[in-house]
Amino acid sequence: MKVLVLEDEPGLLEPILAYLRRERLEAVGARSLAEAYRLLEEGEPEVVVVDVRLPEGEDAGFRFAEGLRGAGYRGGILFLTARDALEDRIHGLDLGGDDYLVKPFHLEELLARVRALLRRGASFRGRVLEQGPLRVDFAGRRVLWEGKEVALSPKEFALLELLALHPEKAFPREELLERVFPGAESEAILRVYVQRLRQKLAPWVVERVPGGYRLGAP
């Protein structure tokens, strides 16, 4: 499993690479966007770990992730940043991020989140769910409503994806936060994305249950 780490601080990049390699992952590192693009040409990684702030700009990591998604990249994207405001988290997730780890952090936690993204990517291949007019293509990361594709942000898709993979399960809010929005300090971000899905699809798609949510039925 290949992991690309884009981090301009050598004092952080080298320990991350050494730790991931010690855990038997193929970890490659870049300190600039140009170097990251060169490594991408050599082979697409399953997970990209990217610092939001790079020499190319304060939000260069966000722009890098947005470009990857626009080019069709379907692997996991984990942001590293010292910025922990709710607005920053939502912005990064909307641009294509799957997870958000605030500095400083423990390498053990970074590894756990990378492994979670690797497992998720492997489990979704070839699976499709149909629920009334709703069709979720996990491998293609596409959502169709009455046969027409609906554009969802990466994190909107991630939330729907989890509910759709377990259509009979009622998820407590705490579990949804932990699995879809790790590191979130309040439920506000979950409420934002539930409302977005209901607006883009239908109110019944995300059903509220005592203490949490589940995939609804028409």
Contacts in CASP RR format, 6 or more apart in sequence:
PFRMAT RR
TARGET T0000
AUTHOR 0000-0000-0000
METHOD contacts of the structure
MODEL  1
MKVLVLEDEPGLLEPILAYLRRERLEAVGARSLAEAYRLLEEGEPEVVVV
DVRLPEGEDAGFRFAEGLRGAGYRGGILFLTARDALEDRIHGLDLGGDDY
LVKPFHLEELLARVRALLRRGASFRGRVLEQGPLRVDFAGRRVLWEGKEV
ALSPKEFALLELLALHPEKAFPREELLERVFPGAESEAILRVYVQRLRQK
LAPWVVERVPGGYRLGAP
1 25 0 8 1.000
1 26 0 8 1.000
1 46 0 8 1.000
1 47 0 8 1.000
1 118 0 8 1.000
2 25 0 8 1.000
2 26 0 8 1.000
2 27 0 8 1.000
2 28 0 8 1.000
2 43 0 8 1.000
2 44 0 8 1.000
2 45 0 8 1.000
2 46 0 8 1.000
2 47 0 8 1.000
3 20 0 8 1.000
3 25 0 8 1.000
3 26 0 8 1.000
3 27 0 8 1.000
3 28 0 8 1.000
3 45 0 8 1.000
3 46 0 8 1.000
3 47 0 8 1.000
3 48 0 8 1.000
3 49 0 8 1.000
3 114 0 8 1.000
4 27 0 8 1.000
4 28 0 8 1.000
4 29 0 8 1.000
4 30 0 8 1.000
4 36 0 8 1.000
4 39 0 8 1.000
4 40 0 8 1.000
4 45 0 8 1.000
4 47 0 8 1.000
4 48 0 8 1.000
4 49 0 8 1.000
5 13 0 8 1.000
5 16 0 8 1.000
5 17 0 8 1.000
5 20 0 8 1.000
5 27 0 8 1.000
5 28 0 8 1.000
5 29 0 8 1.000
5 30 0 8 1.000
5 49 0 8 1.000
5 50 0 8 1.000
6 29 0 8 1.000
6 30 0 8 1.000
6 31 0 8 1.000
6 33 0 8 1.000
6 36 0 8 1.000
6 48 0 8 1.000
6 49 0 8 1.000
6 50 0 8 1.000
6 51 0 8 1.000
6 54 0 8 1.000
6 61 0 8 1.000
6 64 0 8 1.000
7 13 0 8 1.000
7 16 0 8 1.000
7 29 0 8 1.000
7 30 0 8 1.000
7 31 0 8 1.000
7 49 0 8 1.000
7 50 0 8 1.000
7 51 0 8 1.000
7 80 0 8 1.000
8 31 0 8 1.000
8 32 0 8 1.000
8 51 0 8 1.000
8 54 0 8 1.000
8 55 0 8 1.000
9 51 0 8 1.000
10 31 0 8 1.000
13 29 0 8 1.000
13 31 0 8 1.000
15 107 0 8 1.000
16 27 0 8 1.000
16 49 0 8 1.000
16 107 0 8 1.000
16 110 0 8 1.000
17 27 0 8 1.000
17 28 0 8 1.000
17 29 0 8 1.000
19 107 0 8 1.000
19 110 0 8 1.000
19 111 0 8 1.000
20 27 0 8 1.000
20 111 0 8 1.000
20 114 0 8 1.000
21 27 0 8 1.000
23 111 0 8 1.000
25 114 0 8 1.000
28 39 0 8 1.000
28 45 0 8 1.000
29 35 0 8 1.000
29 36 0 8 1.000
29 39 0 8 1.000
30 36 0 8 1.000
30 38 0 8 1.000
30 39 0 8 1.000
31 55 0 8 1.000
32 54 0 8 1.000
32 55 0 8 1.000
32 56 0 8 1.000
33 54 0 8 1.000
33 56 0 8 1.000
33 60 0 8 1.000
33 64 0 8 1.000
36 50 0 8 1.000
36 64 0 8 1.000
44 73 0 8 1.000
44 75 0 8 1.000
45 75 0 8 1.000
46 75 0 8 1.000
46 76 0 8 1.000
46 117 0 8 1.000
46 118 0 8 1.000
46 121 0 8 1.000
47 75 0 8 1.000
47 76 0 8 1.000
47 77 0 8 1.000
47 78 0 8 1.000
47 114 0 8 1.000
47 117 0 8 1.000
47 118 0 8 1.000
48 65 0 8 1.000
48 68 0 8 1.000
48 73 0 8 1.000
48 75 0 8 1.000
48 76 0 8 1.000
48 77 0 8 1.000
48 78 0 8 1.000
49 78 0 8 1.000
49 80 0 8 1.000
49 110 0 8 1.000
49 114 0 8 1.000
50 61 0 8 1.000
50 64 0 8 1.000
50 65 0 8 1.000
50 77 0 8 1.000
50 78 0 8 1.000
50 79 0 8 1.000
50 80 0 8 1.000
51 61 0 8 1.000
51 79 0 8 1.000
51 80 0 8 1.000
51 81 0 8 1.000
52 58 0 8 1.000
52 59 0 8 1.000
52 60 0 8 1.000
52 61 0 8 1.000
52 62 0 8 1.000
52 79 0 8 1.000
52 80 0 8 1.000
52 81 0 8 1.000
52 83 0 8 1.000
52 88 0 8 1.000
52 92 0 8 1.000
53 59 0 8 1.000
53 60 0 8 1.000
53 61 0 8 1.000
53 81 0 8 1.000
53 82 0 8 1.000
54 60 0 8 1.000
54 61 0 8 1.000
54 64 0 8 1.000
61 79 0 8 1.000
62 79 0 8 1.000
62 91 0 8 1.000
62 92 0 8 1.000
62 95 0 8 1.000
63 95 0 8 1.000
65 77 0 8 1.000
65 79 0 8 1.000
65 92 0 8 1.000
65 95 0 8 1.000
65 96 0 8 1.000
65 97 0 8 1.000
66 95 0 8 1.000
66 96 0 8 1.000
67 73 0 8 1.000
68 77 0 8 1.000
68 96 0 8 1.000
69 77 0 8 1.000
69 95 0 8 1.000
69 96 0 8 1.000
69 97 0 8 1.000
69 154 0 8 1.000
74 140 0 8 1.000
74 141 0 8 1.000
75 98 0 8 1.000
75 117 0 8 1.000
75 121 0 8 1.000
76 97 0 8 1.000
76 98 0 8 1.000
76 99 0 8 1.000
76 117 0 8 1.000
76 120 0 8 1.000
76 121 0 8 1.000
77 96 0 8 1.000
77 97 0 8 1.000
77 98 0 8 1.000
77 99 0 8 1.000
77 154 0 8 1.000
78 97 0 8 1.000
78 98 0 8 1.000
78 99 0 8 1.000
78 100 0 8 1.000
78 101 0 8 1.000
78 110 0 8 1.000
78 113 0 8 1.000
78 114 0 8 1.000
78 117 0 8 1.000
79 92 0 8 1.000
79 97 0 8 1.000
79 99 0 8 1.000
79 100 0 8 1.000
79 101 0 8 1.000
80 101 0 8 1.000
80 103 0 8 1.000
80 105 0 8 1.000
81 88 0 8 1.000
81 100 0 8 1.000
81 101 0 8 1.000
81 102 0 8 1.000
81 103 0 8 1.000
82 102 0 8 1.000
82 103 0 8 1.000
83 102 0 8 1.000
84 102 0 8 1.000
84 185 0 8 1.000
86 184 0 8 1.000
86 185 0 8 1.000
86 186 0 8 1.000
86 188 0 8 1.000
86 189 0 8 1.000
89 100 0 8 1.000
89 181 0 8 1.000
89 184 0 8 1.000
89 189 0 8 1.000
90 189 0 8 1.000
90 192 0 8 1.000
92 100 0 8 1.000
93 100 0 8 1.000
93 153 0 8 1.000
93 154 0 8 1.000
93 155 0 8 1.000
93 181 0 8 1.000
94 153 0 8 1.000
94 154 0 8 1.000
94 155 0 8 1.000
95 153 0 8 1.000
95 154 0 8 1.000
96 153 0 8 1.000
96 154 0 8 1.000
96 155 0 8 1.000
97 154 0 8 1.000
97 155 0 8 1.000
98 117 0 8 1.000
98 120 0 8 1.000
98 154 0 8 1.000
98 155 0 8 1.000
98 158 0 8 1.000
99 113 0 8 1.000
99 116 0 8 1.000
99 117 0 8 1.000
99 182 0 8 1.000
100 181 0 8 1.000
100 182 0 8 1.000
100 183 0 8 1.000
101 109 0 8 1.000
101 110 0 8 1.000
101 113 0 8 1.000
101 182 0 8 1.000
101 183 0 8 1.000
102 183 0 8 1.000
113 182 0 8 1.000
123 165 0 8 1.000
124 138 0 8 1.000
124 139 0 8 1.000
124 161 0 8 1.000
124 165 0 8 1.000
125 138 0 8 1.000
125 139 0 8 1.000
126 138 0 8 1.000
126 139 0 8 1.000
127 138 0 8 1.000
127 139 0 8 1.000
127 165 0 8 1.000
128 135 0 8 1.000
128 136 0 8 1.000
128 137 0 8 1.000
128 138 0 8 1.000
128 139 0 8 1.000
129 135 0 8 1.000
129 136 0 8 1.000
129 138 0 8 1.000
129 164 0 8 1.000
129 165 0 8 1.000
129 167 0 8 1.000
130 136 0 8 1.000
131 164 0 8 1.000
131 167 0 8 1.000
131 215 0 8 1.000
131 216 0 8 1.000
131 217 0 8 1.000
131 218 0 8 1.000
132 217 0 8 1.000
132 218 0 8 1.000
133 145 0 8 1.000
133 146 0 8 1.000
133 147 0 8 1.000
133 202 0 8 1.000
133 218 0 8 1.000
134 143 0 8 1.000
134 144 0 8 1.000
134 145 0 8 1.000
134 201 0 8 1.000
134 205 0 8 1.000
135 143 0 8 1.000
135 144 0 8 1.000
135 145 0 8 1.000
135 147 0 8 1.000
136 142 0 8 1.000
136 143 0 8 1.000
136 160 0 8 1.000
136 161 0 8 1.000
136 164 0 8 1.000
137 143 0 8 1.000
137 144 0 8 1.000
138 161 0 8 1.000
138 164 0 8 1.000
138 165 0 8 1.000
141 157 0 8 1.000
142 149 0 8 1.000
143 149 0 8 1.000
143 150 0 8 1.000
143 152 0 8 1.000
143 157 0 8 1.000
143 160 0 8 1.000
143 201 0 8 1.000
144 150 0 8 1.000
145 201 0 8 1.000
145 202 0 8 1.000
150 200 0 8 1.000
150 201 0 8 1.000
151 200 0 8 1.000
152 160 0 8 1.000
152 197 0 8 1.000
152 200 0 8 1.000
153 196 0 8 1.000
155 180 0 8 1.000
155 181 0 8 1.000
155 193 0 8 1.000
156 193 0 8 1.000
156 196 0 8 1.000
156 197 0 8 1.000
156 200 0 8 1.000
158 180 0 8 1.000
159 176 0 8 1.000
159 180 0 8 1.000
159 190 0 8 1.000
159 193 0 8 1.000
159 194 0 8 1.000
159 197 0 8 1.000
159 206 0 8 1.000
160 197 0 8 1.000
160 201 0 8 1.000
160 205 0 8 1.000
160 206 0 8 1.000
162 171 0 8 1.000
162 176 0 8 1.000
162 179 0 8 1.000
162 180 0 8 1.000
163 171 0 8 1.000
163 206 0 8 1.000
163 213 0 8 1.000
163 214 0 8 1.000
163 215 0 8 1.000
164 215 0 8 1.000
166 215 0 8 1.000
167 214 0 8 1.000
167 215 0 8 1.000
167 216 0 8 1.000
168 214 0 8 1.000
169 214 0 8 1.000
170 209 0 8 1.000
170 212 0 8 1.000
170 213 0 8 1.000
170 214 0 8 1.000
171 212 0 8 1.000
171 213 0 8 1.000
171 214 0 8 1.000
172 211 0 8 1.000
172 212 0 8 1.000
173 187 0 8 1.000
173 190 0 8 1.000
173 211 0 8 1.000
173 212 0 8 1.000
173 213 0 8 1.000
176 190 0 8 1.000
176 212 0 8 1.000
176 213 0 8 1.000
177 183 0 8 1.000
177 184 0 8 1.000
177 187 0 8 1.000
177 189 0 8 1.000
177 190 0 8 1.000
180 190 0 8 1.000
180 193 0 8 1.000
181 189 0 8 1.000
181 190 0 8 1.000
184 190 0 8 1.000
194 206 0 8 1.000
194 213 0 8 1.000
197 205 0 8 1.000
197 206 0 8 1.000
198 205 0 8 1.000
198 206 0 8 1.000
202 218 0 8 1.000
204 216 0 8 1.000
204 217 0 8 1.000
204 218 0 8 1.000
205 215 0 8 1.000
205 216 0 8 1.000
206 213 0 8 1.000
206 214 0 8 1.000
206 215 0 8 1.000
206 216 0 8 1.000
207 213 0 8 1.000
207 214 0 8 1.000
207 215 0 8 1.000
207 216 0 8 1.000
207 217 0 8 1.000
END
